[in-house]
Amino acid sequence: MKTVKNAPTAFRFDTTVKTALALLADKEGRSMANMLEWLIRKQCEREGLGWPPAIEGTAAPAPARGGKVSAKPARKRAAVASTNKN
């Protein structure tokens, strides 16, 4: 699965919070950044904001198939010409 890199964001955490994040991430087999993103997504879902959360003044994203909101953009299928000549 290809991940899209976003702009770097820096946070300052209390040492205890950073240690807890590192322990959770290690337990789940995630990076600390991925664990923090996952926790934010889950909390948004619990609070009824959905994912991605609707930005004030814009329409909420439509649910993807299966009733879940997709965080990934839709993939475009490219027409591939056959290069095999018999």
C-alpha positions, 0 to 999 in steps of 0.5 A: 500500500502506497502512502502519501507523505504530507507536510511535516508537523511538529508537536511538543509532548510531555515525556510521559505522553510521548512514552505512552504513545511510543508504547502504544505504537510499538504494541500495535506495530505502528510508527508513532506518527501513524499511531497518533493519526489512527487515534485522531481518526478513531476519536473523530468517529466516536465524536460523530465527525466521521473521517475525514471530518467535514470542514465548516462551510463544506459538505461532508464527504460521501460514504464509500461503498460499505458505509465507511468514509474513505480517507483515500482519494479514488483511484483512476483506472488508466487505459493500458494498451496491450503491447503483446503482438502475436 
